Amino acid sequence: MSADSAQPKRIDVHNHVIPERVLDLLRRDPVYRVNVEPDHISGGNHIRFYLDPTFVDPAAKLDDLEKREMRAAVISAAPKPLYYYELPAEPAERLCRETNLGMAEFCEFAPERYRWMAHVPMQEPELAARVLEDAADAGSIGVLVGTSIVDRRPHLPEFEPFWDAAERLGQPVLLHPAYVDPHGVYREYFFESVIGNLLETTLTLESLLCAGVLDRHPDLTVIAVHAGGYFPYQLGRLRHCRTNRPELANSPADPAEYIGQIKFDTITHDPEALRFLIERAGAENVLVGSDLPFDVAPPEPMKDLLDVADEETVRIIAEENPAKLFRF
C-alpha cells in the first residue's frame, strides 16, 4: 500500500461530473437538445450553467477537493443535466452507458481517491437493473436515482426490478432531486432549488417508506442528499398522521426506525440544522457531501462540519462512514 493510499481521507460523497465522452455525445446527437459551449451548457433539462473544469478534469477536481480540505470523492453524474428520464430507452441507455464508462475512466486518474456511482435509465426499470449490473461489474460502488421519473416516483411496483438489483449487488442508492412541478413562484425566486429540491427528496423518501420498499429490501442503503430534505426535521408529522389517516394505515409506525438504512449528507447551509441532523440521525448515519461543482454547493463543506462537531465526530462522518460504505 502506498503512503498516499494509507492516509486518512476526508471523502465527499456528493460530487458531480460530466465526463468528456458524455459531452461529445451531447454535442453530436440532437436527441439530447443540448448546446455545449466552451464554458457553458444550455438546453436539455437544466437552466444554462457554467461548465466548471472540475466536471470534466479529474486533476482539477482533486485540486479543488484539497482546497476545501477533502482528499477523495464519490463521483456521480450531474443529475438534472443528465437524467433524461423522458427519452425512449435506446438514447437513454446510450447516455447512461457512456456516462458510466466516462466515470470509470475519470476514476482511473487516481483510483485510491475516486469511486463512482452508476447512472441508469430508470424509465425502464428492468433495463435499469441490467445497466446497474454491468456497472457493478465495471466497478461502480453505488447508483444515482432521481426522486421522480418524469410522472412516476420510484416507490411504485414497476420499479421493483431496480430495487432488487440494487440490494442484491450491494449498491447504495443516492437519492437526488429530479424534476419538480413548475410552480410560477418556484421560477420567480429560484425556489425550485431553494425549496423544491428539498420537497422532492422528502416526497420520495417518505413514499419509499409508506410503500414498504425499504421493508422489502432490508439490505438496501439509501442516501438522502441535501441533509434529507425535510425528513429528519419533520418525520414526527408522518408518525402522527399515521394515527388518524386511513391512507397511512399500512405505513411504518415510526419512520425514525429507518434511520440507518437511510443516511444523510451534510448539506444544510446552516450550522444549527447540521448540528441537529448529527444529533437526530447519529454521526454514524451522516456523510460529508458538497454538491460540487454546482453553484448551490456550500463553499467550505468541511469547515461547516468542523464548526459544529468534535474531532472524533468529524472523523466518523468524513472518513469512517464513507470509507466503509464506498469501499475506500
ROLUM-980153 format. One record per residue: residue in three letters; x, y, z of N, C-alpha, C, CB in turn. Coordinates in steps of 0.2 Angstrom, whole numbers, plus 5000, padded with zeros to 4 digits. Each point is the difference from the previous one (the first is absolute). Glycine has a CB too. Layout:
N
ALAXYZXYZXYZXYZ
...
***
This chain:
328
MET500449945000499650065000500450065000499149945006
SER500850114990500450064999499850045006500050004988
ALA500550055014499950055005499450044999501250005002
ASP498750024992499450044998499349965002500750064991
SER499349885007499449965001499949995007500149954988
ALA500450055016499949985007499850065004500949914999
GLN499150154998499850065004499350005001501050064995
PRO498849975011499250015001499850044995500149995012
LYS499350004985499750044995499350035003500549924991
ARG499550145008499350045000499749994994500450085009
ILE499049894991499749974993499450044999500549895001
ASP499450144993499450034998499649954996500650125000
VAL498849875003499649954997499450024995500249945010
HIS499850134989499550034996500450054995499049995009
ASN501349994986500450044996499949974993500850025009
HIS499050034986499849994993500550014995498950035004
VAL501049934991500450004994499650004993501049955007
ILE499350074988499849994993500649984996499050095001
PRO501149854998500649984997500050024993500049905007
GLU500650114990500250034994499649964994501150045004
ARG498949894997499649964995499350015000500949915001
VAL498850115004499350025001499950074996499849935011
LEU500650124990500050064997500049994992500650065010
ASP499849894988500149994993499349974997501249975002
LEU498549995002499349974998499550055000500349895005
LEU499750165000499550055000500150054994500049995013
ARG500750024985500150044995499749984993501150045006
ARG499049894993499949974993499349974999501249985000
ASP498450015006499449974999499450055002500549895002
PRO499150134993499550055002499449985004500350054989
VAL499749885012499449985004500150035007500049894994
TYR500650135009500150025006499850085001500949915002
ARG499150124992499750075000500550055004498849964999
VAL501950025001500450045004500550044995499949915009
ASN500350154993500550044997500650005005499250074993
VAL501449905005500650005004500450064998499949875002
GLU500250185002500450064998500749995003499050085000
PRO501549964999500649995003500049995007500550064991
ASP499149985013500050005007499350005003501150065000
HIS498449934996499350005002499649944997500150125003
ILE499449855000499549964997499450035000500749905003
SER498950104992499350025000499649954996500450125000
GLY498949895001499549954997499949945005500350044988
GLY499449915009499949945003499550015006501249964997
ASN499050015009499650005006500250045005499749894997
HIS500750165002500350055005500150074998500649905005
ILE499350144999500250074998500750014998499150045008
ARG501150014988500750014998500450005006499750064990
PHE500949905010500450005006500850004998499149945006
TYR501350084998500750004999500349935000500150125005
LEU500349874989500349935000500750015003499449974989
ASP500650025018500650015004500549944998499350055009
PRO501349974991500549954998500049935004500750104996
THR499049915010500049945005499549954998500550075009
PHE499049954986499549954998500449954995499150095000
VAL501449934997500349964995500749985001499450064992
ASP501049985012500749985001500249985007500250094992
PRO500049845008500149975007500550045004499749894995
ALA500850135002500650045003499750065003500949954992
ALA498750095004499750065003499649995006500050054988
LYS499649895012499649985005500449995007499149964991
LEU501450005008500449995006500350065003500349894995
ASP499950165000500350065003499450045004500850014990
ASP498649995007499550035003499849975007499550034989
LEU500549905011499949975007500550025005499549904993
GLU501150105005500550025005499950075002500849934994
LYS499050115002499950075002499450015005500450044989
ARG499249915011499450005005500149955005499350034991
GLU501349955010500249955006499849934999500050105007
MET499949884987499849934999500549974995498850035002
ARG501249904999500549964996499749964995500850015009
ALA498649974991499749954996499350014998500849925005
ALA498950054990499350014998499749944998500350124998
VAL499149875003499549964996499750044995499849925010
ILE500350074984499850044995499349974997501250044997
SER498450005001499349984996499950044995499649955010
ALA500050034985499850044994499650075003499949894993
ALA500350165003499650065002499349994998501050074997
PRO498649935009499349974999499550034995500249975012
LYS499650094989499550034996500250004993499550065009
PRO501149974990500350004993500049934996500650105003
LEU499549855001500149934997499449955001501250025001
TYR498350005003499549955001499749974994499750065011
TYR499949984985499749984994499549955000501050044994
TYR498749965012499549945001499450014995500350005012
GLU499650054985499550014995500149974993499750105006
LEU500949884993500249974993499849935000501050084999
PRO499049904994499949924999500649965003499350034990
ALA500649915010500549965004500750004996499149935004
GLU500950074989500649994997500550065001499449944991
PRO500450135008500450055002500250015007499650064990
ALA499949925014500150015007500549955003498950035001
GLU501149914996500549955002500750024997499149915000
ARG500950114994500750024997500350065004499549974989
LEU500150075014500350065004500249975006499250084995
CYS500449875009500249985006500749954999498850005004
ARG501249964991500649964999500650054999499349904996
GLU500750155000500550044999500250045006499650014988
THR499950015016500250035006500449955005498950074999
ASN500849875001500449955005500749994998498949955002
LEU501250044991500649994997500550065002499549924991
GLY500250145008500450065001500250015007499450054991
MET500149935014500250015007500549955002498950045002
ALA501149894995500549965002500750024997499149914999
GLU500950124995500650034998500350065004499649964988
PHE499950085014500250065005500349975006499050064996
CYS500849895007500249975006500749974999498949985004
GLU501350004990500649974999500650055001499549924992
PHE500450145008500550055001500349995007499450084992
ALA500149915013500349995007499549955003500550125000
PRO499649824999499649945002499950005008500349944989
GLU500250085014500050005008499650065002501149945000
ARG498750114996499750065003499350014997501150055002
TYR498749914993499450004996499649945001500550094992
ARG498849915008499549954999499550034996500349945011
TRP499350024986499450024996499449975001500850034991
MET498650005008499449985000499749994993499850055012
ALA499849904987499749984993499550054999500349885001
HIS499650134992499450044998499649954996500750114999
VAL498649895002499649944997499450044997500449915008
PRO499350064986499450024997499449985004500550004989
MET499350045016499449975005499450004997500650055009
GLN499349984985499350004996499849934998500250124997
GLU500449835003499949934998500349965006500050034987
PRO499649965018500349975006500449934999499150055006
GLU500749914989500449944999500650014996498949945000
LEU501150114996500650024996500550045005499350014990
ALA500450035015500450035005500449955004499250095001
ALA500449855001500349955004500649974996498949985006
ARG501050014987500649974996500650055000499149934993
VAL500750135006500650054999500350005007499450074991
LEU500349935014500350005007500449945001499050065005
GLU500849884993500449945000500650014997499049935001
ASP501050094993500650014996500550065003499349974990
ALA500450085013500450055003500349975006499250094996
ALA500549875008500349975006500649954998498950015006
ASP501049964989500549964997500650044998499249924996
ALA500750145002500550054998500350045005499550004989
GLY500249995017500350045006499650055004501049984994
SER498450035004499650055003499949975008499450044989
ILE500550015015499949995007499350035003501349995001
GLY498350024994499450035002499650024994500450045011
VAL499049994989499650024995499650075001500049884996
LEU500050175000499750065000499349994998501050074999
VAL498449955004499349994998499750075001500049875003
GLY499650154993499650065000499449985005500450044989
THR499350025014499549995004499349994996500650075009
SER499449954985499449984996500349994993499250085007
ILE500449874990500249984993499450034995500649895004
VAL499550174995499550044996499450015004500549964989
ASP499049995010499350005003499949955005499650064990
ARG501049905012499949945004500650015006499549934991
ARG500350045014500550005006500349935001499450105005
PRO501249894997500349945000499749955006501050054995
HIS498549975009499749955004499549964997500250085009
LEU499649934985499549964997500249934998499650114995
PRO499949855005500249924999500449994994499049975006
GLU500950074988500449984994500850015001499050044994
PHE501250005012500750015000500349945005499850134999
GLU499949825003500349955004500649974997498849985004
PRO501250004989500649974997500650055002499349954991
PHE500750115009500550045001500249995007499750094992
TRP499849925013500249995007500349935002499150095003
ASP500649864994500349935000500750004999498949954997
ALA501350084997500750004998500550045004499549994988
ALA500250075014500450045005500249975006499550104995
GLU500049875008500149965006500549944999498950035004
ARG500949934991500449944999500850024998498949944996
LEU501250115000500750024999500350045005499650004988
GLY500150025017500350045006500250074997500449895005
GLN499150144992500150064997499650065004500349954988
PRO500050085016499650065004499750044994500850005010
VAL498650034992499750044995500050075003499249914997
LEU501150144999500050075001499450034997501250005000
LEU498350025005499450034997500050075000499449915006
HIS500650114987500150074999499450034996501249984999
PRO498650095003499550034997500050004992499950075010
ALA499549914987499950004993499650064998500149885000
TYR499350114997499650054997499550025006500149974988
VAL499850105012499550025005499450044996500950015009
ASP498549994994499550034996500250084999499149925005
PRO500850104989500250074998499550055003500649954990
HIS499350065016499650055003500350074998499649925010
GLY500050134989500350064998500450035005499050024994
VAL500949975012500450035006500749975000498950035006
TYR501149914992500649965000500550044995499549895003
ARG500350124991500450034995500250075002499449934991
GLU500150115012500150075001500650015005498850024998
TYR501249945007500550015006500549945000499250075006
PHE500949894989500549955000499849955006500950074995
PHE498449925006499849965005500049934998499350095004
GLU500849894990500149934998500649975003499550034989
SER501050015012500549985004500050015008500750024990
VAL499150045011500050025007499549965004500350114997
ILE499149875000499549975004499849934996499550115004
GLY500449894990499849954996500449945001499550074992
ASN501249935007500449955001499949965006500950064993
LEU499149985013499949975006499349965001500850095005
LEU498749944992499349975000500149944996499450115001
GLU500949894993500149944996500349945004500150074990
THR500449945013500349955004499549975005501250054998
THR498550005006499549985005499549954997500350115007
LEU499449924988499449964997500249934998499650114996
THR501049885001500249934998500249965005500350054989
LEU500149985016500249965006499449975004501150075000
GLU498449985001499549975004499549964996500150105007
SER499949914987499649954995500349935001499750094992
LEU501049915007500449935001499849975006500950044993
LEU499050005013499949975006499349975000500850085006
CYS498749964992499349995000499849944996499850125003
ALA500649874991499849954996500449935002499850094991
GLY500649925014500349945002500649984996498949965004
VAL501450084992500649984996500649985005499650084991
LEU500549965014500649995004499849945005500350125000
ASP499149865001499949945004500149944995499150065007
ARG500749944987500149954995500849994998498850024996
HIS501650035006500750004998500450025006499750024988
PRO500349945017500350025006500850015000499149945006
ASP501250034989500750014999500250064995500149885002
LEU499450164996500150064996500250065004499249954992
THR501250095006500250065003499850064995501049955007
VAL498750104996499850064996500350065004498949954996
ILE501450094999500350065003499650064997501249955000
ALA498550095005499650054998500450075000499049945005
VAL501150094989500450065000499750065003500549954990
HIS499950105010499850065003499749995007499750054988
ALA500649915016499949995007499349975001500750095003
GLY499149874991499349975001499450044998500649935009
GLY499550134988499450044999499750025007499849944989
TYR499650055012499650025006499949945004499550094994
PHE500749855004499949945004500249995007500149954989
PRO500650075012500249995007499750055005501149964995
TYR498650105002499850055004499250005001501050074996
GLN498749895000499350005000499749935000500050114994
LEU500449845007499749935000499549995005501149964996
GLY498950085010499549995005499350014997500850045008
ARG499150004987499450024997499749934996500350124999
LEU500249854998499849934997499849955005500750034990
ARG499649975015499949955006499350025003501249995002
HIS498750074999499350025003499449994995500650095006
CYS499549934987499549994996499849934999500350104994
ARG500149855007499949934999499449985005501249984996
THR498850065010499549985005499350024998500950015008
ASN499050034987499350024999499850014993500250065011
ARG500349914984499850014993500049934997500550115000
PRO498949864997500049944997500549994995498849995003
GLU501450064993500549994995500649985002499450094994
LEU500849925013500649985002500049945005500350124999
ALA499149845000499949955005500649945000498750024999
ASN501549974995500649954999500750035000499149944993
SER500950125008500750035001500449985006499650104993
PRO501049915008500449995006499750045006501049974993
ALA499049995012499850045007500550055001499549905004
ASP501150104995500550055002500550004994499949985013
PRO500150074983500550014995500750015002499150054993
ALA501049975013500750015003500349945000499650095007
GLU500149854994500349935000500449994994499149965008
TYR500850074987500349994993500750044999498949974995
ILE501250075010500650045000500649955002499550115004
GLY501049884991500449955000500049964994499949995012
GLN499549994986499949984993500050064995499449905004
ILE500450164999500050064997500650045003498750004998
LYS501750034998500650045002499950074997500749905001
PHE499750155001499950074998500750034999498950015006
ASP501150034989500650054999499950065005500249954988
THR500350095011500150055005499850074998500949945005
ILE498850064989499850074997499450035003500549964989
THR499650085015499450045004500150074998499949915009
HIS500750124990500150074999499850045007499849994988
ASP500249975017499950035007500349965005498950054996
PRO501549985009500349965005499549975005501050074998
GLU498549975004499549975005499749944997499850115005
ALA500049894988499649944997500549945000499350084993
LEU501449945005500449945000500249975007500550064990
ARG499549985015500149985006499449955002500750115003
PHE498749924996499449965001500049934996499450115003
LEU500849894991500049944996500449955003499850074990
ILE500849955012500549955003499749975006501050074995
GLU498749975009499749985007499449954998500450115006
ARG499249914989499449974999500149934997499450114998
ALA501149894997500149944996500649965003499650064990
GLY500849975014500649965002500650014995499349925006
ALA501350094997500550024995500249944996500450075009
GLU499449874993500149944995499650004994500349945010
ASN499250104990499550004994500150074996499249925006
VAL501350124995500150064996500750004997499350065008
LEU500749964985500650004996500150074997499849884998
VAL500850145001500250064997499750004993501050025008
GLY498750044990499850014993500150074998499249905001
SER500950114993500150074998499550034994501249985004
ASP498649974992499650024994500550044995498950005007
LEU501750004994500550034995500049974993500750035010
PRO499450004985500250075000499450054998501149964997
PHE498350025005499450054999500150065004499349904996
ASP500450155002500150075004499550005007500350064989
VAL499349895012499649995006500449965005499050014994
ALA501649975005500449965004500350055006500349924991
PRO499750065015500350045005500850004999499149965008
PRO501150104992500750024998500549965004499750114996
GLU500249885011500549975004499649945004500750115001
PRO499249834996499649955003500349975006499549984989
MET501250025011500349975006500050055006500849934992
LYS499350135006500050055005499350005004500950074994
ASP498649925002499350005002500049955006499550044989
LEU500849905009499949945005500550015006499749934990
LEU500950105009500550015005499750055005500949984992
ASP498750075006499750055004499549985005500250084991
VAL499549865008499549975004500149945003499250064993
ALA501449905006500149945002500749995003499249954992
ASP500950015013500649985003500449964995499650015012
GLU501149984990500449974995499849934999500950075004
GLU498949895001499849934998499450004996500549965011
THR499050084990499450004996500250024993499350035010
VAL501150024989500250014993500449944997500150125003
ARG500349855000500349944998499549954997501050025008
ILE498549974996499549954999499650024993499949975013
ILE499950094987499650024995500450014993499350065008
ALA501349974993500450014994500449954997500050125004
GLU500249835001500549954998499749935001500950085003
GLU498949905003499849935001499449984996500550015011
ASN498950034989499449984997500149994993499450065009
PRO500849994987500150004993500549944998499750124999
ALA500849875005500549954998499749935000500950085004
LYS498749915001499749945001499549994995500250005012
LEU499350054987499549994995500249994993499350075008
PHE501249974990500250004993500749974999499450104999
ARG500849865006500649954999500650044998499249914996
PHE501050145007500750035000500549965003499450124999
***
